[in-house]
Amino acid sequence: MKIIALDQVPSMPMQMEGAAGVIKQVPVGKEDGAPHFSFRVFTVEPGGHTPYHVHETEHLNYVLEGEGVLVDVDGTQHPVKAGDFGFVKPNEKHQYRNTSATDNLKFICAVPSAYE
């Protein structure tokens, strides 16, 4: 069993090519012995974004704070805000963008542990 507050989880810059102003935290993941899924938390600074990318696994997202857009495969920007859930299907190109000039966009991203 593991219980940890998010402010106790180490932060690191997102290392994927195409990311700008994104911090990653992994409160629960494969290092904890999670065999099937991992919870990651991404904080996107004002004007920042995750890579516009695609992969073989689904993403289950929950926006904790802020607002921005989730960009789909066609480039359409779907508004997201605190309290919203997002589902990205396997092989669906996507990107999170923080559209705020002042506030962070923070969201949980649950993925299969193998993808972490």
Biopython code that builds the backbone (N, CA, C, O; Angstrom):
import numpy as np
from Bio.PDB.StructureBuilder import StructureBuilder

atoms = [
    (1, "MET", "N", (0.848, -1.182, 0.000)),
    (1, "MET", "CA", (0.000, 0.000, 0.000)),
    (1, "MET", "C", (0.890, 1.240, 0.000)),
    (1, "MET", "O", (1.982, 1.246, 0.568)),
    (2, "LYS", "N", (0.395, 2.280, -0.649)),
    (2, "LYS", "CA", (1.138, 3.542, -0.681)),
    (2, "LYS", "C", (0.146, 4.692, -0.562)),
    (2, "LYS", "O", (-0.890, 4.706, -1.227)),
    (3, "ILE", "N", (0.472, 5.636, 0.279)),
    (3, "ILE", "CA", (-0.288, 6.882, 0.381)),
    (3, "ILE", "C", (0.737, 7.997, 0.347)),
    (3, "ILE", "O", (1.700, 7.990, 1.114)),
    (4, "ILE", "N", (0.529, 8.961, -0.550)),
    (4, "ILE", "CA", (1.482, 10.065, -0.674)),
    (4, "ILE", "C", (0.739, 11.314, -1.144)),
    (4, "ILE", "O", (-0.146, 11.232, -1.995)),
    (5, "ALA", "N", (1.093, 12.437, -0.601)),
    (5, "ALA", "CA", (0.544, 13.716, -1.045)),
    (5, "ALA", "C", (1.298, 14.164, -2.290)),
    (5, "ALA", "O", (2.507, 13.957, -2.399)),
    (6, "LEU", "N", (0.590, 14.773, -3.221)),
    (6, "LEU", "CA", (1.215, 15.184, -4.482)),
    (6, "LEU", "C", (2.398, 16.113, -4.254)),
    (6, "LEU", "O", (3.375, 16.054, -5.002)),
    (7, "ASP", "N", (2.333, 16.966, -3.239)),
    (7, "ASP", "CA", (3.457, 17.880, -3.006)),
    (7, "ASP", "C", (4.700, 17.167, -2.475)),
    (7, "ASP", "O", (5.758, 17.783, -2.347)),
    (8, "GLN", "N", (4.583, 15.883, -2.168)),
    (8, "GLN", "CA", (5.734, 15.078, -1.739)),
    (8, "GLN", "C", (6.328, 14.251, -2.882)),
    (8, "GLN", "O", (7.348, 13.586, -2.702)),
    (9, "VAL", "N", (5.696, 14.291, -4.046)),
    (9, "VAL", "CA", (6.147, 13.518, -5.203)),
    (9, "VAL", "C", (7.181, 14.329, -5.980)),
    (9, "VAL", "O", (6.924, 15.486, -6.313)),
    (10, "PRO", "N", (8.346, 13.746, -6.275)),
    (10, "PRO", "CA", (9.362, 14.478, -7.046)),
    (10, "PRO", "C", (8.829, 14.956, -8.399)),
    (10, "PRO", "O", (8.014, 14.286, -9.033)),
    (11, "SER", "N", (9.301, 16.113, -8.819)),
    (11, "SER", "CA", (8.935, 16.710, -10.115)),
    (11, "SER", "C", (10.128, 16.657, -11.051)),
    (11, "SER", "O", (11.277, 16.779, -10.625)),
    (12, "MET", "N", (9.838, 16.474, -12.333)),
    (12, "MET", "CA", (10.898, 16.500, -13.340)),
    (12, "MET", "C", (10.327, 17.084, -14.629)),
    (12, "MET", "O", (9.145, 16.902, -14.920)),
    (13, "PRO", "N", (11.150, 17.778, -15.398)),
    (13, "PRO", "CA", (10.666, 18.289, -16.683)),
    (13, "PRO", "C", (10.299, 17.126, -17.597)),
    (13, "PRO", "O", (10.969, 16.093, -17.597)),
    (14, "MET", "N", (9.235, 17.298, -18.372)),
    (14, "MET", "CA", (8.846, 16.274, -19.348)),
    (14, "MET", "C", (9.941, 16.197, -20.408)),
    (14, "MET", "O", (10.354, 17.218, -20.958)),
    (15, "GLN", "N", (10.405, 14.987, -20.692)),
    (15, "GLN", "CA", (11.547, 14.790, -21.582)),
    (15, "GLN", "C", (11.173, 14.461, -23.028)),
    (15, "GLN", "O", (12.067, 14.246, -23.846)),
    (16, "MET", "N", (9.891, 14.417, -23.367)),
    (16, "MET", "CA", (9.497, 14.086, -24.740)),
    (16, "MET", "C", (9.741, 15.266, -25.681)),
    (16, "MET", "O", (9.485, 16.418, -25.329)),
    (17, "GLU", "N", (10.233, 14.968, -26.865)),
    (17, "GLU", "CA", (10.440, 16.004, -27.874)),
    (17, "GLU", "C", (9.105, 16.666, -28.201)),
    (17, "GLU", "O", (8.097, 15.986, -28.390)),
    (18, "GLY", "N", (9.107, 17.985, -28.266)),
    (18, "GLY", "CA", (7.901, 18.737, -28.571)),
    (18, "GLY", "C", (7.176, 19.276, -27.355)),
    (18, "GLY", "O", (6.215, 20.033, -27.493)),
    (19, "ALA", "N", (7.620, 18.896, -26.164)),
    (19, "ALA", "CA", (7.013, 19.417, -24.939)),
    (19, "ALA", "C", (7.625, 20.770, -24.601)),
    (19, "ALA", "O", (8.812, 20.996, -24.836)),
    (20, "ALA", "N", (6.818, 21.666, -24.053)),
    (20, "ALA", "CA", (7.304, 22.978, -23.628)),
    (20, "ALA", "C", (6.607, 23.369, -22.339)),
    (20, "ALA", "O", (5.378, 23.436, -22.286)),
    (21, "GLY", "N", (7.393, 23.629, -21.291)),
    (21, "GLY", "CA", (6.835, 24.095, -20.031)),
    (21, "GLY", "C", (5.980, 23.066, -19.321)),
    (21, "GLY", "O", (4.933, 23.408, -18.770)),
    (22, "VAL", "N", (6.412, 21.791, -19.323)),
    (22, "VAL", "CA", (5.634, 20.722, -18.708)),
    (22, "VAL", "C", (6.464, 20.028, -17.622)),
    (22, "VAL", "O", (7.607, 19.636, -17.857)),
    (23, "ILE", "N", (5.879, 19.884, -16.448)),
    (23, "ILE", "CA", (6.490, 19.178, -15.327)),
    (23, "ILE", "C", (5.709, 17.878, -15.109)),
    (23, "ILE", "O", (4.480, 17.864, -15.159)),
    (24, "LYS", "N", (6.443, 16.788, -14.868)),
    (24, "LYS", "CA", (5.831, 15.469, -14.670)),
    (24, "LYS", "C", (6.084, 14.975, -13.250)),
    (24, "LYS", "O", (7.174, 15.144, -12.702)),
    (25, "GLN", "N", (5.057, 14.361, -12.665)),
    (25, "GLN", "CA", (5.165, 13.672, -11.384)),
    (25, "GLN", "C", (4.500, 12.301, -11.535)),
    (25, "GLN", "O", (3.530, 12.158, -12.280)),
    (26, "VAL", "N", (5.017, 11.306, -10.836)),
    (26, "VAL", "CA", (4.429, 9.964, -10.881)),
    (26, "VAL", "C", (4.127, 9.526, -9.441)),
    (26, "VAL", "O", (4.976, 8.918, -8.789)),
    (27, "PRO", "N", (2.913, 9.837, -8.940)),
    (27, "PRO", "CA", (2.573, 9.455, -7.572)),
    (27, "PRO", "C", (2.431, 7.946, -7.381)),
    (27, "PRO", "O", (2.761, 7.422, -6.316)),
    (28, "VAL", "N", (1.944, 7.246, -8.403)),
    (28, "VAL", "CA", (1.789, 5.795, -8.348)),
    (28, "VAL", "C", (2.177, 5.235, -9.709)),
    (28, "VAL", "O", (1.631, 5.632, -10.738)),
    (29, "GLY", "N", (3.141, 4.293, -9.695)),
    (29, "GLY", "CA", (3.584, 3.726, -10.967)),
    (29, "GLY", "C", (4.262, 2.389, -10.793)),
    (29, "GLY", "O", (4.184, 1.752, -9.743)),
    (30, "LYS", "N", (4.932, 1.984, -11.857)),
    (30, "LYS", "CA", (5.558, 0.660, -11.842)),
    (30, "LYS", "C", (6.648, 0.541, -10.782)),
    (30, "LYS", "O", (6.885, -0.557, -10.279)),
    (31, "GLU", "N", (7.315, 1.630, -10.431)),
    (31, "GLU", "CA", (8.322, 1.583, -9.362)),
    (31, "GLU", "C", (7.690, 1.237, -8.004)),
    (31, "GLU", "O", (8.376, 0.776, -7.091)),
    (32, "ASP", "N", (6.379, 1.467, -7.885)),
    (32, "ASP", "CA", (5.657, 1.129, -6.659)),
    (32, "ASP", "C", (5.109, -0.298, -6.711)),
    (32, "ASP", "O", (4.478, -0.760, -5.760)),
    (33, "GLY", "N", (5.349, -0.984, -7.813)),
    (33, "GLY", "CA", (4.836, -2.336, -7.979)),
    (33, "GLY", "C", (3.456, -2.392, -8.598)),
    (33, "GLY", "O", (2.810, -3.439, -8.566)),
    (34, "ALA", "N", (2.986, -1.281, -9.165)),
    (34, "ALA", "CA", (1.676, -1.258, -9.822)),
    (34, "ALA", "C", (1.753, -2.089, -11.106)),
    (34, "ALA", "O", (2.442, -1.691, -12.045)),
    (35, "PRO", "N", (1.070, -3.224, -11.167)),
    (35, "PRO", "CA", (1.232, -4.116, -12.308)),
    (35, "PRO", "C", (0.466, -3.716, -13.566)),
    (35, "PRO", "O", (0.824, -4.140, -14.665)),
    (36, "HIS", "N", (-0.591, -2.899, -13.420)),
    (36, "HIS", "CA", (-1.448, -2.657, -14.576)),
    (36, "HIS", "C", (-1.555, -1.207, -15.022)),
    (36, "HIS", "O", (-1.707, -0.949, -16.216)),
    (37, "PHE", "N", (-1.481, -0.259, -14.107)),
    (37, "PHE", "CA", (-1.660, 1.137, -14.506)),
    (37, "PHE", "C", (-0.796, 2.053, -13.658)),
    (37, "PHE", "O", (-0.364, 1.693, -12.563)),
    (38, "SER", "N", (-0.555, 3.241, -14.186)),
    (38, "SER", "CA", (0.214, 4.284, -13.496)),
    (38, "SER", "C", (-0.577, 5.583, -13.533)),
    (38, "SER", "O", (-1.273, 5.879, -14.504)),
    (39, "PHE", "N", (-0.456, 6.350, -12.459)),
    (39, "PHE", "CA", (-1.010, 7.696, -12.418)),
    (39, "PHE", "C", (0.155, 8.659, -12.522)),
    (39, "PHE", "O", (1.095, 8.619, -11.729)),
    (40, "ARG", "N", (0.071, 9.519, -13.512)),
    (40, "ARG", "CA", (1.053, 10.591, -13.674)),
    (40, "ARG", "C", (0.305, 11.909, -13.543)),
    (40, "ARG", "O", (-0.877, 11.992, -13.876)),
    (41, "VAL", "N", (0.981, 12.923, -13.064)),
    (41, "VAL", "CA", (0.386, 14.255, -12.985)),
    (41, "VAL", "C", (1.277, 15.192, -13.776)),
    (41, "VAL", "O", (2.483, 15.272, -13.544)),
    (42, "PHE", "N", (0.664, 15.898, -14.714)),
    (42, "PHE", "CA", (1.388, 16.862, -15.531)),
    (42, "PHE", "C", (0.929, 18.266, -15.178)),
    (42, "PHE", "O", (-0.269, 18.535, -15.092)),
    (43, "THR", "N", (1.884, 19.152, -14.975)),
    (43, "THR", "CA", (1.609, 20.568, -14.766)),
    (43, "THR", "C", (2.163, 21.305, -15.976)),
    (43, "THR", "O", (3.361, 21.266, -16.257)),
    (44, "VAL", "N", (1.263, 21.975, -16.681)),
    (44, "VAL", "CA", (1.632, 22.696, -17.896)),
    (44, "VAL", "C", (1.590, 24.189, -17.577)),
    (44, "VAL", "O", (0.547, 24.732, -17.211)),
    (45, "GLU", "N", (2.727, 24.829, -17.721)),
    (45, "GLU", "CA", (2.832, 26.257, -17.421)),
    (45, "GLU", "C", (2.040, 27.082, -18.437)),
    (45, "GLU", "O", (1.748, 26.599, -19.531)),
    (46, "PRO", "N", (1.692, 28.324, -18.084)),
    (46, "PRO", "CA", (0.980, 29.181, -19.031)),
    (46, "PRO", "C", (1.706, 29.225, -20.376)),
    (46, "PRO", "O", (2.909, 29.479, -20.438)),
    (47, "GLY", "N", (0.960, 28.975, -21.444)),
    (47, "GLY", "CA", (1.523, 28.957, -22.792)),
    (47, "GLY", "C", (2.235, 27.669, -23.156)),
    (47, "GLY", "O", (2.667, 27.510, -24.298)),
    (48, "GLY", "N", (2.370, 26.745, -22.216)),
    (48, "GLY", "CA", (3.071, 25.483, -22.474)),
    (48, "GLY", "C", (2.167, 24.440, -23.111)),
    (48, "GLY", "O", (0.960, 24.634, -23.253)),
    (49, "HIS", "N", (2.789, 23.320, -23.494)),
    (49, "HIS", "CA", (2.027, 22.242, -24.133)),
    (49, "HIS", "C", (2.785, 20.919, -24.062)),
    (49, "HIS", "O", (4.013, 20.882, -23.980)),
    (50, "THR", "N", (2.019, 19.846, -24.098)),
    (50, "THR", "CA", (2.605, 18.515, -24.227)),
    (50, "THR", "C", (2.945, 18.308, -25.701)),
    (50, "THR", "O", (2.530, 19.113, -26.534)),
    (51, "PRO", "N", (3.680, 17.264, -26.049)),
    (51, "PRO", "CA", (3.953, 17.006, -27.461)),
    (51, "PRO", "C", (2.652, 16.671, -28.204)),
    (51, "PRO", "O", (1.711, 16.142, -27.613)),
    (52, "TYR", "N", (2.613, 16.979, -29.480)),
    (52, "TYR", "CA", (1.502, 16.550, -30.341)),
    (52, "TYR", "C", (1.929, 15.190, -30.848)),
    (52, "TYR", "O", (2.741, 15.089, -31.767)),
    (53, "HIS", "N", (1.377, 14.131, -30.244)),
    (53, "HIS", "CA", (1.925, 12.794, -30.452)),
    (53, "HIS", "C", (0.847, 11.714, -30.473)),
    (53, "HIS", "O", (-0.330, 11.963, -30.211)),
    (54, "VAL", "N", (1.299, 10.508, -30.797)),
    (54, "VAL", "CA", (0.418, 9.345, -30.860)),
    (54, "VAL", "C", (1.156, 8.152, -30.260)),
    (54, "VAL", "O", (2.382, 8.070, -30.342)),
    (55, "HIS", "N", (0.410, 7.232, -29.659)),
    (55, "HIS", "CA", (1.000, 6.017, -29.109)),
    (55, "HIS", "C", (-0.065, 4.929, -29.038)),
    (55, "HIS", "O", (-1.248, 5.186, -29.263)),
    (56, "GLU", "N", (0.362, 3.733, -28.728)),
    (56, "GLU", "CA", (-0.517, 2.565, -28.805)),
    (56, "GLU", "C", (-1.433, 2.371, -27.606)),
    (56, "GLU", "O", (-2.268, 1.467, -27.630)),
    (57, "THR", "N", (-1.314, 3.170, -26.572)),
    (57, "THR", "CA", (-2.121, 2.975, -25.369)),
    (57, "THR", "C", (-3.097, 4.115, -25.153)),
    (57, "THR", "O", (-2.871, 5.239, -25.602)),
    (58, "GLU", "N", (-4.181, 3.812, -24.462)),
    (58, "GLU", "CA", (-5.144, 4.844, -24.109)),
    (58, "GLU", "C", (-4.617, 5.704, -22.972)),
    (58, "GLU", "O", (-3.742, 5.290, -22.212)),
    (59, "HIS", "N", (-5.164, 6.900, -22.872)),
    (59, "HIS", "CA", (-4.898, 7.802, -21.760)),
    (59, "HIS", "C", (-6.245, 8.133, -21.141)),
    (59, "HIS", "O", (-7.205, 8.436, -21.849)),
    (60, "LEU", "N", (-6.311, 8.074, -19.820)),
    (60, "LEU", "CA", (-7.487, 8.510, -19.082)),
    (60, "LEU", "C", (-7.049, 9.728, -18.294)),
    (60, "LEU", "O", (-6.155, 9.636, -17.453)),
    (61, "ASN", "N", (-7.673, 10.873, -18.557)),
    (61, "ASN", "CA", (-7.226, 12.137, -17.976)),
    (61, "ASN", "C", (-8.310, 12.763, -17.107)),
    (61, "ASN", "O", (-9.504, 12.626, -17.371)),
    (62, "TYR", "N", (-7.855, 13.461, -16.054)),
    (62, "TYR", "CA", (-8.741, 14.241, -15.207)),
    (62, "TYR", "C", (-8.043, 15.561, -14.903)),
    (62, "TYR", "O", (-6.927, 15.577, -14.384)),
    (63, "VAL", "N", (-8.712, 16.674, -15.231)),
    (63, "VAL", "CA", (-8.122, 18.000, -15.031)),
    (63, "VAL", "C", (-8.342, 18.424, -13.576)),
    (63, "VAL", "O", (-9.472, 18.543, -13.103)),
    (64, "LEU", "N", (-7.225, 18.646, -12.888)),
    (64, "LEU", "CA", (-7.258, 19.048, -11.482)),
    (64, "LEU", "C", (-7.431, 20.548, -11.305)),
    (64, "LEU", "O", (-8.170, 20.998, -10.430)),
    (65, "GLU", "N", (-6.738, 21.323, -12.148)),
    (65, "GLU", "CA", (-6.826, 22.780, -12.024)),
    (65, "GLU", "C", (-6.489, 23.435, -13.351)),
    (65, "GLU", "O", (-5.809, 22.864, -14.203)),
    (66, "GLY", "N", (-6.987, 24.646, -13.494)),
    (66, "GLY", "CA", (-6.703, 25.430, -14.695)),
    (66, "GLY", "C", (-7.635, 25.110, -15.840)),
    (66, "GLY", "O", (-8.662, 24.448, -15.688)),
    (67, "GLU", "N", (-7.227, 25.613, -17.001)),
    (67, "GLU", "CA", (-7.990, 25.373, -18.224)),
    (67, "GLU", "C", (-7.058, 25.414, -19.412)),
    (67, "GLU", "O", (-5.957, 25.961, -19.346)),
    (68, "GLY", "N", (-7.514, 24.831, -20.484)),
    (68, "GLY", "CA", (-6.719, 24.777, -21.702)),
    (68, "GLY", "C", (-7.511, 24.084, -22.785)),
    (68, "GLY", "O", (-8.740, 24.155, -22.815)),
    (69, "VAL", "N", (-6.799, 23.411, -23.676)),
    (69, "VAL", "CA", (-7.449, 22.665, -24.749)),
    (69, "VAL", "C", (-6.770, 21.310, -24.911)),
    (69, "VAL", "O", (-5.582, 21.143, -24.634)),
    (70, "LEU", "N", (-7.565, 20.357, -25.367)),
    (70, "LEU", "CA", (-7.067, 19.060, -25.790)),
    (70, "LEU", "C", (-7.226, 19.030, -27.297)),
    (70, "LEU", "O", (-8.342, 19.079, -27.815)),
    (71, "VAL", "N", (-6.108, 18.949, -27.995)),
    (71, "VAL", "CA", (-6.097, 18.987, -29.466)),
    (71, "VAL", "C", (-6.234, 17.565, -29.983)),
    (71, "VAL", "O", (-5.531, 16.665, -29.524)),
    (72, "ASP", "N", (-7.138, 17.357, -30.937)),
    (72, "ASP", "CA", (-7.343, 16.019, -31.473)),
    (72, "ASP", "C", (-6.566, 15.796, -32.765)),
    (72, "ASP", "O", (-5.792, 16.652, -33.193)),
    (73, "VAL", "N", (-6.779, 14.645, -33.372)),
    (73, "VAL", "CA", (-6.043, 14.225, -34.566)),
    (73, "VAL", "C", (-6.229, 15.192, -35.741)),
    (73, "VAL", "O", (-5.343, 15.311, -36.588)),
    (74, "ASP", "N", (-7.371, 15.879, -35.799)),
    (74, "ASP", "CA", (-7.638, 16.833, -36.877)),
    (74, "ASP", "C", (-7.162, 18.245, -36.560)),
    (74, "ASP", "O", (-7.311, 19.155, -37.376)),
    (75, "GLY", "N", (-6.585, 18.426, -35.366)),
    (75, "GLY", "CA", (-6.142, 19.752, -34.960)),
    (75, "GLY", "C", (-7.223, 20.567, -34.278)),
    (75, "GLY", "O", (-6.996, 21.719, -33.910)),
    (76, "THR", "N", (-8.410, 19.972, -34.104)),
    (76, "THR", "CA", (-9.499, 20.665, -33.426)),
    (76, "THR", "C", (-9.159, 20.806, -31.943)),
    (76, "THR", "O", (-8.698, 19.856, -31.311)),
    (77, "GLN", "N", (-9.388, 21.991, -31.398)),
    (77, "GLN", "CA", (-9.087, 22.268, -30.001)),
    (77, "GLN", "C", (-10.369, 22.156, -29.178)),
    (77, "GLN", "O", (-11.330, 22.892, -29.400)),
    (78, "HIS", "N", (-10.366, 21.225, -28.227)),
    (78, "HIS", "CA", (-11.519, 21.001, -27.355)),
    (78, "HIS", "C", (-11.216, 21.609, -25.987)),
    (78, "HIS", "O", (-10.264, 21.189, -25.330)),
    (79, "PRO", "N", (-12.004, 22.586, -25.547)),
    (79, "PRO", "CA", (-11.748, 23.221, -24.247)),
    (79, "PRO", "C", (-11.831, 22.210, -23.102)),
    (79, "PRO", "O", (-12.695, 21.334, -23.099)),
    (80, "VAL", "N", (-10.928, 22.340, -22.134)),
    (80, "VAL", "CA", (-10.955, 21.546, -20.898)),
    (80, "VAL", "C", (-10.718, 22.484, -19.729)),
    (80, "VAL", "O", (-10.047, 23.509, -19.850)),
    (81, "LYS", "N", (-11.288, 22.104, -18.592)),
    (81, "LYS", "CA", (-11.151, 22.914, -17.378)),
    (81, "LYS", "C", (-11.175, 21.986, -16.170)),
    (81, "LYS", "O", (-11.497, 20.805, -16.296)),
    (82, "ALA", "N", (-10.833, 22.521, -15.003)),
    (82, "ALA", "CA", (-10.835, 21.742, -13.772)),
    (82, "ALA", "C", (-12.162, 21.012, -13.618)),
    (82, "ALA", "O", (-13.235, 21.596, -13.769)),
    (83, "GLY", "N", (-12.064, 19.718, -13.313)),
    (83, "GLY", "CA", (-13.250, 18.886, -13.145)),
    (83, "GLY", "C", (-13.620, 18.075, -14.370)),
    (83, "GLY", "O", (-14.485, 17.204, -14.289)),
    (84, "ASP", "N", (-12.983, 18.341, -15.510)),
    (84, "ASP", "CA", (-13.288, 17.612, -16.741)),
    (84, "ASP", "C", (-12.469, 16.326, -16.835)),
    (84, "ASP", "O", (-11.321, 16.266, -16.396)),
    (85, "PHE", "N", (-13.089, 15.299, -17.419)),
    (85, "PHE", "CA", (-12.411, 14.059, -17.768)),
    (85, "PHE", "C", (-12.133, 14.066, -19.260)),
    (85, "PHE", "O", (-12.903, 14.634, -20.034)),
    (86, "GLY", "N", (-11.037, 13.439, -19.669)),
    (86, "GLY", "CA", (-10.727, 13.280, -21.082)),
    (86, "GLY", "C", (-10.291, 11.851, -21.344)),
    (86, "GLY", "O", (-9.623, 11.235, -20.514)),
    (87, "PHE", "N", (-10.667, 11.334, -22.484)),
    (87, "PHE", "CA", (-10.265, 9.989, -22.893)),
    (87, "PHE", "C", (-9.608, 10.082, -24.259)),
    (87, "PHE", "O", (-10.215, 10.557, -25.219)),
    (88, "VAL", "N", (-8.379, 9.633, -24.340)),
    (88, "VAL", "CA", (-7.642, 9.596, -25.605)),
    (88, "VAL", "C", (-7.483, 8.128, -25.969)),
    (88, "VAL", "O", (-6.881, 7.356, -25.223)),
    (89, "LYS", "N", (-8.022, 7.752, -27.111)),
    (89, "LYS", "CA", (-7.979, 6.358, -27.564)),
    (89, "LYS", "C", (-6.574, 5.970, -28.014)),
    (89, "LYS", "O", (-5.762, 6.835, -28.339)),
    (90, "PRO", "N", (-6.289, 4.672, -28.033)),
    (90, "PRO", "CA", (-5.009, 4.227, -28.588)),
    (90, "PRO", "C", (-4.865, 4.717, -30.039)),
    (90, "PRO", "O", (-5.832, 4.723, -30.801)),
    (91, "ASN", "N", (-3.667, 5.118, -30.398)),
    (91, "ASN", "CA", (-3.331, 5.576, -31.754)),
    (91, "ASN", "C", (-4.073, 6.847, -32.177)),
    (91, "ASN", "O", (-4.201, 7.114, -33.372)),
    (92, "GLU", "N", (-4.557, 7.624, -31.224)),
    (92, "GLU", "CA", (-5.228, 8.890, -31.519)),
    (92, "GLU", "C", (-4.263, 10.035, -31.216)),
    (92, "GLU", "O", (-3.880, 10.233, -30.063)),
    (93, "LYS", "N", (-3.874, 10.781, -32.231)),
    (93, "LYS", "CA", (-2.943, 11.895, -32.040)),
    (93, "LYS", "C", (-3.592, 12.943, -31.148)),
    (93, "LYS", "O", (-4.782, 13.229, -31.280)),
    (94, "HIS", "N", (-2.794, 13.523, -30.224)),
    (94, "HIS", "CA", (-3.357, 14.451, -29.250)),
    (94, "HIS", "C", (-2.277, 15.334, -28.635)),
    (94, "HIS", "O", (-1.081, 15.060, -28.730)),
    (95, "GLN", "N", (-2.747, 16.401, -28.003)),
    (95, "GLN", "CA", (-1.863, 17.336, -27.308)),
    (95, "GLN", "C", (-2.692, 18.144, -26.322)),
    (95, "GLN", "O", (-3.810, 18.558, -26.628)),
    (96, "TYR", "N", (-2.132, 18.366, -25.127)),
    (96, "TYR", "CA", (-2.720, 19.309, -24.179)),
    (96, "TYR", "C", (-1.984, 20.628, -24.304)),
    (96, "TYR", "O", (-0.755, 20.660, -24.373)),
    (97, "ARG", "N", (-2.749, 21.728, -24.332)),
    (97, "ARG", "CA", (-2.173, 23.073, -24.363)),
    (97, "ARG", "C", (-2.791, 23.912, -23.255)),
    (97, "ARG", "O", (-4.003, 23.882, -23.040)),
    (98, "ASN", "N", (-1.958, 24.648, -22.564)),
    (98, "ASN", "CA", (-2.436, 25.593, -21.569)),
    (98, "ASN", "C", (-2.664, 26.912, -22.285)),
    (98, "ASN", "O", (-1.726, 27.517, -22.806)),
    (99, "THR", "N", (-3.914, 27.354, -22.308)),
    (99, "THR", "CA", (-4.265, 28.589, -23.007)),
    (99, "THR", "C", (-4.279, 29.806, -22.083)),
    (99, "THR", "O", (-4.544, 30.923, -22.526)),
    (100, "SER", "N", (-3.996, 29.587, -20.808)),
    (100, "SER", "CA", (-3.993, 30.683, -19.844)),
    (100, "SER", "C", (-2.677, 31.457, -19.919)),
    (100, "SER", "O", (-1.623, 30.891, -20.211)),
    (101, "ALA", "N", (-2.757, 32.744, -19.653)),
    (101, "ALA", "CA", (-1.558, 33.574, -19.590)),
    (101, "ALA", "C", (-0.998, 33.638, -18.165)),
    (101, "ALA", "O", (0.111, 34.127, -17.952)),
    (102, "THR", "N", (-1.778, 33.135, -17.180)),
    (102, "THR", "CA", (-1.358, 33.303, -15.793)),
    (102, "THR", "C", (-1.414, 32.043, -14.924)),
    (102, "THR", "O", (-0.697, 31.962, -13.927)),
    (103, "ASP", "N", (-2.243, 31.067, -15.276)),
    (103, "ASP", "CA", (-2.466, 29.919, -14.401)),
    (103, "ASP", "C", (-1.970, 28.614, -15.007)),
    (103, "ASP", "O", (-2.007, 28.433, -16.224)),
    (104, "ASN", "N", (-1.508, 27.709, -14.156)),
    (104, "ASN", "CA", (-1.105, 26.383, -14.603)),
    (104, "ASN", "C", (-2.314, 25.538, -14.985)),
    (104, "ASN", "O", (-3.414, 25.735, -14.469)),
    (105, "LEU", "N", (-2.095, 24.605, -15.886)),
    (105, "LEU", "CA", (-3.038, 23.545, -16.213)),
    (105, "LEU", "C", (-2.445, 22.281, -15.610)),
    (105, "LEU", "O", (-1.323, 21.900, -15.945)),
    (106, "LYS", "N", (-3.190, 21.625, -14.721)),
    (106, "LYS", "CA", (-2.675, 20.424, -14.060)),
    (106, "LYS", "C", (-3.677, 19.296, -14.256)),
    (106, "LYS", "O", (-4.870, 19.469, -14.005)),
    (107, "PHE", "N", (-3.190, 18.134, -14.708)),
    (107, "PHE", "CA", (-4.095, 17.011, -14.928)),
    (107, "PHE", "C", (-3.440, 15.683, -14.591)),
    (107, "PHE", "O", (-2.225, 15.515, -14.697)),
    (108, "ILE", "N", (-4.290, 14.744, -14.181)),
    (108, "ILE", "CA", (-3.865, 13.365, -13.960)),
    (108, "ILE", "C", (-3.962, 12.643, -15.291)),
    (108, "ILE", "O", (-4.918, 12.824, -16.045)),
    (109, "CYS", "N", (-2.965, 11.828, -15.568)),
    (109, "CYS", "CA", (-2.956, 11.016, -16.777)),
    (109, "CYS", "C", (-2.694, 9.573, -16.350)),
    (109, "CYS", "O", (-1.586, 9.233, -15.936)),
    (110, "ALA", "N", (-3.724, 8.724, -16.454)),
    (110, "ALA", "CA", (-3.602, 7.320, -16.112)),
    (110, "ALA", "C", (-3.309, 6.533, -17.384)),
    (110, "ALA", "O", (-4.016, 6.658, -18.384)),
    (111, "VAL", "N", (-2.253, 5.720, -17.330)),
    (111, "VAL", "CA", (-1.833, 4.917, -18.486)),
    (111, "VAL", "C", (-1.454, 3.518, -18.004)),
    (111, "VAL", "O", (-1.196, 3.318, -16.817)),
    (112, "PRO", "N", (-1.419, 2.555, -18.916)),
    (112, "PRO", "CA", (-0.893, 1.238, -18.537)),
    (112, "PRO", "C", (0.545, 1.390, -18.024)),
    (112, "PRO", "O", (1.331, 2.155, -18.583)),
    (113, "SER", "N", (0.878, 0.660, -16.964)),
    (113, "SER", "CA", (2.217, 0.765, -16.372)),
    (113, "SER", "C", (3.325, 0.517, -17.385)),
    (113, "SER", "O", (4.394, 1.120, -17.293)),
    (114, "ALA", "N", (3.084, -0.356, -18.341)),
    (114, "ALA", "CA", (4.106, -0.646, -19.346)),
    (114, "ALA", "C", (4.464, 0.590, -20.159)),
    (114, "ALA", "O", (5.587, 0.704, -20.648)),
    (115, "TYR", "N", (3.516, 1.521, -20.309)),
    (115, "TYR", "CA", (3.770, 2.736, -21.080)),
    (115, "TYR", "C", (4.560, 3.765, -20.288)),
    (115, "TYR", "O", (5.301, 4.562, -20.861)),
    (116, "GLU", "N", (4.401, 3.746, -18.973)),
    (116, "GLU", "CA", (5.064, 4.738, -18.120)),
    (116, "GLU", "C", (6.536, 4.796, -18.439)),
    (116, "GLU", "O", (7.271, 5.572, -17.828)),
]
sb = StructureBuilder()
sb.init_structure("model")
sb.init_model(0)
sb.init_chain("A")
sb.init_seg("    ")
for serial, (resi, resn, name, xyz) in enumerate(atoms, 1):
    if name == "N":
        sb.init_residue(resn, " ", resi, " ")
    sb.init_atom(name, np.array(xyz, "f"), 0.0, 1.0, " ", f" {name:<3s}", serial, name[0])
structure = sb.get_structure()
